[in-house]
Amino acid sequence: MTRRSTIRYVRPVLLAAVLATAGGCGSAPPAGSDLPEMYTTSVLSSDRTSASSTAQSPPTSTASSSTAAPGSRTPTVDSGADPGEVAIELPPPTGPADTGTVLLHLRDESRTDPLDPAGGQRELMVQLWYQADLSGSAADLPLAPYVPTAEAEALLAFYPIPPGAFTAETNSRIGAPVAAGSHSVVFFHHGLCAARTDSTIVAEQLASLGHVVVALGNTHESPLVQFPDGRTVATSNPDFCTAGTDPASPVLQQLLQVRVEDVSFTADALQQIHDGANPTADGAPLPAGLDSALELDRMGIYGHSFGGATAAAVLAVDGRFVAGIDLDGFIIGPVAQQGLDKPFLVVGSSYHDPTFDPTWGTFLPTLTGWHRWFQVTDAGHYRFIDLGGSAMKWGLDTTLKEQDPTTWTQVFGDIDDATSQQINRDLVAGFFGDFLRDESAAVLEEPAALFPNVIDRTAEIVTSPTPTS
């Protein structure tokens, strides 16, 4: 087992022990009658097992149409504290516009899902964030919750953090009309067995600046994907979540291929929307103005962890995607040896380098387009997603750090919550502003001038690829 896989899969158990000792708090917010059923109906009615036992055994495949009372759930720990005290931090975006969001249910009728033990058609839940027009009654539309209730329950089992952590409201209004104009499109893909909402902070920032962000959840890999009809699909094979980082792993190769095909299929669906059709499986109405807003000839893609590998793989095979970012992820597949001639930004944690991750030793020298390798000091793996913006809020800088300082360093690190998320927002927004909209970004050329934690290590990339045997 590689060091990376040890970090990824032992860490939840350690955090569970910490929280069992330190105590979590919070409960679900009351059901909101003004929210779509997708966001309020819980489909997990049974009590969860303890966080530590659940974290060691990722959920197996399940599909259920049963529902519990709207908003119901049974938290592992409930101290009676206000959920807002532990809800994940989602700072307001700093762009000039308001933001909206919508969930799309897509079904690829041409493709049998290789991850589905039942062999059904491939189905996806795709979330969009975009610049919104909140004139008139649109200003009264409800703010979207961070994640639908059932998915939140599964995420709490996967990430043993305080109950109530995923009860936050986002800054985006559900189904709001899209602001007039042409908007560049940026895809996001999550890490191994993670969730499409992992990068909501960055997604809302991009949307406020005029991009349309498209986030995919990998059905049968993610802890849980909830569909509008109440069905839920959990991880269908626990091997997906324990696959490590071996570039030759057939499990990872299969998951990567599915992800790349999902991105291409979703891009096709966006083209249908642009052309005036509604490709959603359930015929749900689309936000007004979405069709004319999509600029699809020059798209970008970024991802965290295994999502970074996904971004690189998509850029290698789909000409519609012209620029990408890897946030602390290893690289596998043919692109690791063949490289890219498109703009590509690699951002890593304080310990992530070609010695730690041999896939970078092979991949980085093959980048022939514009490229940078930035290292964020004092930052662990999860500082590059939303969880990293609340680690100190949850007290993990004392509880986890005291119990296991090595795990604290690898998972979060001493960079403060707000700074880590500001770095993520500025680097990702600056990159896509530059390469999708020709807006120069000083943060890409002299990142340390704005963020002393960010070191440009591009000059250290070996000039010839590491030989492979």
C-alpha positions as CSV (number, residue, x, y, z in Angstrom):
1,M,0.0,0.0,0.0
2,T,1.3,3.4,-0.9
3,R,1.6,6.2,1.6
4,R,-1.1,8.1,-0.2
5,S,-3.7,5.3,0.2
6,T,-2.7,5.0,3.9
7,I,-3.5,8.7,4.4
8,R,-6.8,8.4,2.5
9,Y,-8.3,5.3,4.2
10,V,-6.8,5.2,7.7
11,R,-7.6,8.9,8.3
12,P,-11.4,8.5,8.8
13,V,-10.9,6.0,11.6
14,L,-8.5,8.3,13.4
15,L,-10.8,11.2,13.0
16,A,-13.7,9.1,14.3
17,A,-11.7,8.2,17.4
18,V,-11.0,11.9,18.0
19,L,-14.6,13.0,17.6
20,A,-15.8,10.1,19.8
21,T,-13.5,11.5,22.5
22,A,-14.0,15.2,21.9
23,G,-17.7,15.0,21.1
24,G,-19.6,16.2,18.1
25,C,-22.7,18.3,18.0
26,G,-25.5,19.5,15.8
27,S,-28.6,18.1,14.2
28,A,-30.4,18.5,10.9
29,P,-32.3,21.7,10.2
30,P,-36.1,21.5,10.2
31,A,-37.6,20.6,6.9
32,G,-38.2,23.7,4.8
33,S,-41.5,23.6,2.9
34,D,-40.1,26.0,0.3
35,L,-37.3,23.7,-0.7
36,P,-37.7,21.1,-3.5
37,E,-38.3,17.6,-2.3
38,M,-34.9,16.6,-3.7
39,Y,-33.3,18.7,-0.9
40,T,-35.5,17.9,2.0
41,T,-36.6,14.2,1.9
42,S,-34.5,11.8,3.8
43,V,-34.2,8.3,2.4
44,L,-32.0,7.0,5.2
45,S,-34.4,6.3,8.0
46,S,-32.3,3.8,10.1
47,D,-29.8,4.8,12.7
48,R,-26.2,4.9,11.6
49,T,-23.6,2.8,13.2
50,S,-20.7,4.5,15.0
51,A,-18.6,6.7,12.8
52,S,-15.5,4.6,13.3
53,S,-17.1,1.3,12.2
54,T,-18.8,2.9,9.3
55,A,-15.7,4.6,8.1
56,Q,-13.8,1.3,7.9
57,S,-16.5,-0.3,5.7
58,P,-17.7,1.9,2.9
59,P,-21.4,1.5,2.1
60,T,-22.4,-1.2,-0.3
61,S,-24.7,-0.8,-3.2
62,T,-28.3,0.1,-2.4
63,A,-31.2,1.5,-4.3
64,S,-34.3,2.5,-2.4
65,S,-37.5,4.2,-3.1
66,S,-38.6,4.4,0.5
67,T,-38.7,7.8,2.2
68,A,-38.9,9.0,5.8
69,A,-40.5,12.1,7.0
70,P,-39.1,15.2,5.4
71,G,-36.0,16.4,7.0
72,S,-35.8,13.4,9.5
73,R,-32.5,11.9,10.5
74,T,-30.9,10.3,13.5
75,P,-27.5,11.9,14.3
76,T,-24.8,9.9,16.0
77,V,-24.2,12.6,18.5
78,D,-26.5,15.4,19.4
79,S,-25.5,17.7,22.2
80,G,-28.3,20.2,21.5
81,A,-25.9,22.8,20.0
82,D,-27.1,25.1,17.3
83,P,-26.3,23.4,13.9
84,G,-24.8,26.7,12.7
85,E,-22.0,26.2,15.2
86,V,-20.7,23.2,13.3
87,A,-22.1,23.7,9.8
88,I,-19.3,23.7,7.2
89,E,-18.1,27.2,6.4
90,L,-19.2,28.5,3.0
91,P,-17.9,32.1,2.6
92,P,-19.9,34.3,0.2
93,P,-18.3,34.5,-3.2
94,T,-16.5,37.8,-4.0
95,G,-17.5,38.2,-7.6
96,P,-19.8,40.9,-8.9
97,A,-22.9,38.7,-9.4
98,D,-25.3,36.6,-7.4
99,T,-25.3,32.9,-8.0
100,G,-27.9,30.1,-8.7
101,T,-27.7,26.4,-8.8
102,V,-29.7,23.5,-10.2
103,L,-29.5,19.7,-10.1
104,L,-29.9,17.8,-13.4
105,H,-30.8,14.1,-13.6
106,L,-29.1,12.7,-16.8
107,R,-29.4,9.1,-18.2
108,D,-27.1,7.8,-20.9
109,E,-29.4,5.4,-22.8
110,S,-26.5,4.3,-25.0
111,R,-24.3,3.0,-22.2
112,T,-24.7,0.2,-19.8
113,D,-23.2,1.2,-16.4
114,P,-20.1,-1.0,-15.8
115,L,-20.2,0.0,-12.1
116,D,-23.8,-1.2,-11.6
117,P,-24.1,-4.8,-10.5
118,A,-27.6,-4.9,-12.0
119,G,-26.3,-3.7,-15.4
120,G,-28.6,-0.7,-15.7
121,Q,-28.2,2.3,-17.9
122,R,-25.7,4.9,-16.7
123,E,-27.4,7.6,-14.6
124,L,-25.9,10.8,-13.2
125,M,-26.8,13.6,-10.9
126,V,-25.1,16.7,-12.2
127,Q,-25.0,20.1,-10.3
128,L,-24.6,23.4,-12.0
129,W,-23.7,26.8,-10.4
130,Y,-24.0,29.9,-12.5
131,Q,-24.3,33.7,-12.5
132,A,-28.0,34.4,-11.6
133,D,-30.4,37.1,-12.4
134,L,-32.2,37.8,-9.1
135,S,-34.4,40.6,-10.4
136,G,-38.1,40.4,-9.4
137,S,-39.4,37.3,-7.6
138,A,-36.2,35.4,-8.2
139,A,-34.7,37.1,-5.2
140,D,-37.1,35.2,-3.0
141,L,-36.1,31.8,-4.2
142,P,-34.7,29.6,-1.4
143,L,-31.0,29.2,-0.9
144,A,-29.8,25.7,-1.7
145,P,-28.6,23.5,1.1
146,Y,-25.0,22.3,0.9
147,V,-26.1,18.8,0.0
148,P,-29.5,16.9,-0.1
149,T,-30.4,15.2,3.2
150,A,-29.8,11.6,2.2
151,E,-26.4,12.4,0.7
152,A,-25.4,14.4,3.8
153,E,-26.2,11.4,6.0
154,A,-23.9,9.2,3.9
155,L,-21.1,11.8,3.9
156,L,-21.3,11.9,7.7
157,A,-20.7,8.2,7.7
158,F,-17.8,8.5,5.3
159,Y,-16.2,11.6,6.9
160,P,-16.6,11.3,10.7
161,I,-16.9,15.0,11.5
162,P,-19.5,16.6,13.8
163,P,-23.1,15.8,13.0
164,G,-24.6,19.0,11.6
165,A,-21.5,19.7,9.5
166,F,-23.4,19.3,6.2
167,T,-26.5,21.4,7.2
168,A,-25.1,24.7,5.9
169,E,-27.0,26.8,3.4
170,T,-25.0,27.8,0.3
171,N,-25.0,31.2,-1.2
172,S,-26.9,30.1,-4.4
173,R,-30.6,30.2,-5.1
174,I,-32.3,27.1,-6.4
175,G,-33.3,27.3,-10.1
176,A,-32.8,31.0,-10.4
177,P,-32.7,32.4,-14.0
178,V,-29.3,32.6,-15.5
179,A,-27.9,36.1,-16.0
180,A,-27.8,37.3,-19.6
181,G,-24.6,36.8,-21.6
182,S,-22.2,34.1,-22.7
183,H,-20.6,32.1,-19.8
184,S,-17.6,29.9,-20.0
185,V,-18.0,26.4,-18.7
186,V,-15.8,24.7,-16.0
187,F,-16.3,21.1,-14.9
188,F,-15.3,19.7,-11.5
189,H,-14.7,16.1,-10.5
190,H,-14.2,14.9,-6.9
191,G,-11.7,12.6,-5.3
192,L,-12.1,8.8,-5.0
193,C,-15.4,7.9,-3.3
194,A,-16.1,11.6,-2.6
195,A,-19.0,13.9,-3.6
196,R,-19.8,16.5,-6.3
197,T,-20.3,19.1,-3.6
198,D,-16.8,18.9,-2.3
199,S,-15.7,22.1,-4.0
200,T,-18.8,24.3,-3.5
201,I,-16.7,27.2,-2.2
202,V,-14.7,27.4,-5.4
203,A,-17.8,26.6,-7.6
204,E,-19.7,29.6,-6.2
205,Q,-16.7,31.8,-6.6
206,L,-16.4,30.8,-10.3
207,A,-20.1,31.3,-10.8
208,S,-20.0,34.8,-9.3
209,L,-17.3,35.7,-11.8
210,G,-19.4,34.5,-14.7
211,H,-18.5,30.9,-15.3
212,V,-21.0,28.0,-15.3
213,V,-19.6,25.2,-13.1
214,V,-20.6,21.6,-13.8
215,A,-20.0,19.1,-11.0
216,L,-20.5,15.4,-11.4
217,G,-21.0,12.8,-8.7
218,N,-19.8,9.3,-9.7
219,T,-22.8,7.1,-9.3
220,H,-21.9,3.7,-7.6
221,E,-18.6,5.2,-6.5
222,S,-19.7,8.2,-4.3
223,P,-20.9,7.4,-0.8
224,L,-24.5,8.1,-2.0
225,V,-26.2,9.7,-4.9
226,Q,-29.8,10.6,-4.5
227,F,-32.2,10.9,-7.5
228,P,-35.3,13.0,-7.7
229,D,-37.7,10.0,-7.5
230,G,-36.3,9.1,-4.1
231,R,-33.9,6.3,-5.2
232,T,-30.5,6.3,-3.7
233,V,-27.4,4.5,-5.0
234,A,-24.4,4.0,-2.7
235,T,-21.0,2.6,-3.4
236,S,-21.5,-0.7,-5.2
237,N,-18.1,-2.2,-4.5
238,P,-16.0,-1.4,-1.4
239,D,-12.9,-2.1,-3.6
240,F,-13.5,1.3,-5.2
241,C,-12.7,3.1,-2.0
242,T,-9.6,1.1,-1.1
243,A,-7.9,1.1,-4.5
244,G,-4.9,3.1,-3.3
245,T,-2.9,5.0,-6.0
246,D,-1.3,2.2,-8.0
247,P,-1.3,3.4,-11.6
248,A,-1.7,-0.1,-12.8
249,S,-4.8,-0.8,-10.6
250,P,-7.5,-2.3,-12.8
251,V,-10.1,-0.8,-10.4
252,L,-8.7,2.7,-10.8
253,Q,-8.4,2.3,-14.6
254,Q,-12.1,1.3,-14.7
255,L,-13.2,4.2,-12.6
256,L,-11.2,6.6,-14.6
257,Q,-12.7,5.4,-17.9
258,V,-16.2,5.7,-16.5
259,R,-15.4,9.3,-15.2
260,V,-14.0,10.4,-18.6
261,E,-17.1,9.0,-20.4
262,D,-19.4,10.7,-17.9
263,V,-17.7,14.1,-18.6
264,S,-18.0,13.6,-22.3
265,F,-21.7,12.6,-22.0
266,T,-22.5,15.5,-19.8
267,A,-20.8,17.9,-22.2
268,D,-23.0,16.4,-25.0
269,A,-26.0,17.0,-22.8
270,L,-25.0,20.7,-22.3
271,Q,-24.8,21.0,-26.1
272,Q,-28.4,19.7,-26.3
273,I,-29.4,22.4,-23.8
274,H,-27.6,25.0,-25.8
275,D,-29.5,23.9,-28.9
276,G,-32.9,24.3,-27.1
277,A,-33.6,20.7,-26.0
278,N,-34.1,19.4,-22.5
279,P,-32.0,16.2,-22.0
280,T,-32.9,15.6,-18.4
281,A,-34.2,12.1,-17.7
282,D,-37.2,13.4,-15.7
283,G,-38.0,16.4,-17.9
284,A,-37.5,18.8,-15.0
285,P,-37.6,22.5,-16.1
286,L,-34.2,24.1,-16.7
287,P,-33.3,27.6,-15.3
288,A,-34.5,30.3,-17.7
289,G,-31.7,31.5,-19.9
290,L,-29.4,28.5,-19.5
291,D,-29.5,27.5,-23.2
292,S,-28.1,30.8,-24.4
293,A,-25.6,31.2,-21.6
294,L,-23.4,28.2,-22.3
295,E,-20.1,28.7,-24.1
296,L,-19.1,25.2,-25.0
297,D,-16.2,25.5,-27.5
298,R,-13.5,26.2,-24.8
299,M,-14.3,24.4,-21.6
300,G,-12.1,23.8,-18.5
301,I,-12.0,21.1,-15.9
302,Y,-10.4,20.8,-12.4
303,G,-10.5,18.1,-9.8
304,H,-9.3,17.1,-6.4
305,S,-7.2,14.0,-5.7
306,F,-8.5,11.3,-8.2
307,G,-10.4,14.1,-9.7
308,G,-7.1,15.7,-10.8
309,A,-6.3,12.5,-12.7
310,T,-9.8,12.7,-14.2
311,A,-9.1,16.3,-15.4
312,A,-5.9,15.3,-17.1
313,A,-7.4,12.3,-18.7
314,V,-10.3,14.4,-20.1
315,L,-8.0,17.0,-21.5
316,A,-6.1,14.3,-23.3
317,V,-9.1,12.9,-25.2
318,D,-11.8,15.6,-25.5
319,G,-10.9,18.6,-27.7
320,R,-13.7,20.7,-26.2
321,F,-11.7,21.0,-23.0
322,V,-8.7,23.3,-23.3
323,A,-7.3,23.9,-19.8
324,G,-7.3,22.0,-16.5
325,I,-6.1,21.9,-12.9
326,D,-5.0,19.0,-10.6
327,L,-5.5,19.8,-6.9
328,D,-3.2,17.4,-5.0
329,G,-4.0,14.4,-7.1
330,F,-2.0,11.5,-8.5
331,I,-2.1,11.0,-12.3
332,I,-2.8,7.6,-14.0
333,G,-3.8,6.4,-17.5
334,P,-2.0,7.1,-20.8
335,V,-1.8,10.8,-20.1
336,A,0.7,10.1,-17.3
337,Q,3.2,9.1,-19.9
338,Q,2.0,11.0,-23.0
339,G,1.5,14.3,-21.3
340,L,-0.5,17.4,-22.3
341,D,0.1,20.3,-24.6
342,K,-2.7,22.3,-23.1
343,P,-2.5,24.7,-20.1
344,F,-2.4,22.7,-16.9
345,L,-1.9,23.8,-13.3
346,V,-0.7,21.3,-10.6
347,V,-1.3,22.4,-7.0
348,G,0.0,20.2,-4.2
349,S,0.1,19.9,-0.4
350,S,3.2,20.5,1.6
351,Y,4.5,17.0,1.2
352,H,3.3,16.2,-2.4
353,D,6.2,16.0,-4.8
354,P,7.6,13.5,-7.4
355,T,9.5,11.7,-4.6
356,F,6.3,11.2,-2.6
357,D,4.2,10.5,-5.8
358,P,6.1,8.8,-8.6
359,T,3.2,9.6,-11.0
360,W,4.2,13.2,-10.8
361,G,7.8,12.3,-11.6
362,T,6.5,10.8,-14.9
363,F,3.8,13.3,-15.7
364,L,5.2,16.7,-14.9
365,P,8.0,16.6,-17.4
366,T,5.6,15.7,-20.2
367,L,3.7,19.0,-19.9
368,T,4.6,21.0,-23.0
369,G,1.8,23.7,-22.9
370,W,1.7,26.4,-20.2
371,H,2.1,24.7,-16.9
372,R,2.9,25.5,-13.3
373,W,3.6,23.4,-10.2
374,F,2.6,25.2,-7.0
375,Q,3.2,23.8,-3.5
376,V,1.1,25.1,-0.6
377,T,3.1,24.9,2.6
378,D,1.5,23.8,5.8
379,A,-1.4,22.4,3.8
380,G,-2.7,18.8,3.9
381,H,-4.7,16.9,1.3
382,Y,-8.1,18.1,2.4
383,R,-7.3,21.8,2.5
384,F,-8.1,21.7,-1.2
385,I,-11.8,21.1,-0.7
386,D,-14.5,22.6,1.4
387,L,-13.8,20.3,4.5
388,G,-10.4,22.1,4.8
389,G,-12.1,25.4,5.4
390,S,-13.6,24.1,8.7
391,A,-11.0,21.9,10.3
392,M,-10.1,24.5,13.0
393,K,-13.7,25.5,13.4
394,W,-14.3,21.9,14.4
395,G,-11.4,21.9,16.8
396,L,-9.3,19.4,14.9
397,D,-6.2,21.5,15.2
398,T,-6.3,20.6,18.9
399,T,-8.0,17.2,19.2
400,L,-6.6,15.5,16.1
401,K,-3.2,17.2,16.2
402,E,-2.7,16.2,19.8
403,Q,-3.7,12.6,19.2
404,D,-1.8,12.1,15.9
405,P,0.2,15.1,14.7
406,T,1.4,13.2,11.6
407,T,-2.1,12.6,10.4
408,W,-3.1,16.2,11.2
409,T,-0.2,17.3,8.9
410,Q,-1.1,15.0,6.1
411,V,-4.8,15.6,6.2
412,F,-5.1,19.3,7.1
413,G,-1.9,21.0,8.2
414,D,-1.4,24.2,10.1
415,I,-2.5,26.6,7.4
416,D,-5.6,28.4,8.7
417,D,-9.1,27.6,7.4
418,A,-9.8,30.8,5.7
419,T,-6.4,31.2,4.0
420,S,-6.6,27.7,2.5
421,Q,-9.9,28.4,0.9
422,Q,-8.9,31.8,-0.4
423,I,-5.9,30.2,-2.1
424,N,-8.1,27.6,-3.7
425,R,-10.6,30.3,-4.9
426,D,-8.0,32.7,-6.3
427,L,-5.8,30.1,-8.0
428,V,-8.7,28.3,-9.7
429,A,-10.5,31.5,-10.6
430,G,-7.3,33.1,-11.9
431,F,-6.4,30.1,-14.0
432,F,-9.7,29.8,-15.7
433,G,-10.1,33.5,-16.1
434,D,-6.8,33.6,-17.9
435,F,-7.2,30.5,-20.2
436,L,-10.9,30.6,-20.9
437,R,-11.5,34.4,-20.9
438,D,-8.1,35.9,-21.6
439,E,-8.1,37.8,-18.3
440,S,-4.5,37.9,-17.0
441,A,-4.0,36.7,-13.4
442,A,-1.0,37.9,-11.4
443,V,-1.6,35.1,-8.9
444,L,-0.4,32.6,-11.6
445,E,2.9,34.4,-12.2
446,E,3.8,35.5,-8.6
447,P,1.6,33.6,-6.2
448,A,3.9,34.2,-3.2
449,A,3.4,37.9,-3.6
450,L,-0.3,37.3,-2.6
451,F,0.0,34.1,-0.6
452,P,3.3,33.4,1.2
453,N,2.2,29.8,1.6
454,V,2.3,29.2,-2.2
455,I,5.7,28.3,-3.6
456,D,6.3,28.1,-7.3
457,R,8.3,24.9,-7.9
458,T,7.9,24.7,-11.7
459,A,11.7,25.2,-12.2
460,E,12.4,22.0,-10.3
461,I,10.5,19.8,-12.8
462,V,13.0,17.4,-14.3
463,T,13.4,18.1,-18.0
464,S,13.0,14.6,-19.3
465,P,10.4,12.0,-18.2
466,T,11.3,9.4,-15.7
467,P,11.9,6.1,-17.6
468,T,9.1,3.5,-17.1
469,S,9.8,-0.2,-17.0
